[in-house]
Amino acid sequence: MQRKPFEKLCSIEHLEQAWQDVKAKNSQGGIDGESIATFEIKLMENLQSLSDELKSGNWKPFPYLRIEIPKKVTEKRQIGMLAIRDKIVQ
């Protein structure tokens, strides 16, 4: 039996691949303060939690962490940083 696309996206295998992609980019964390290193300490527990939240429809992304970076001498660029778990889902 072939899995439905959403079920495939929620699978541990798929989330683990997404984790590898986020980790390879050495992404920074967001508003929750969790880093790549701290997420990895409980990797399988975190991925299982994400999978369960997605399947049950209870996953909610954290708010963006807004930071400003210099663009020019007098200008700044605002960016929003996602939490590691939200980067994996997206």
Phi, psi and omega in degrees: 000129181278135179283149177289154182305318181294321178298322179294318179296330182273356184290152177301321181300315181292316179295325178294321177295318177297320176302314180300322178294316179295316180297319181298331179277355183053046183299150175267154180281179182243215188297336181284350177077006181274134180259173174305314183297316182287326177295322184289334181303320178241048188306304185294325176296317179294317180293321178296319178298315177299314180301313180298317180296319179294313182297325182274352182080015182260002180289130176227127180290151173289157173297157175292148168268113182270128175228160177246138175237146180296136177251306174226181182303320184253000183240152175230150179251129178269134175230154177249126181257130179276153171294152181306314182299325180285328175295321179297315180295317183286000000 
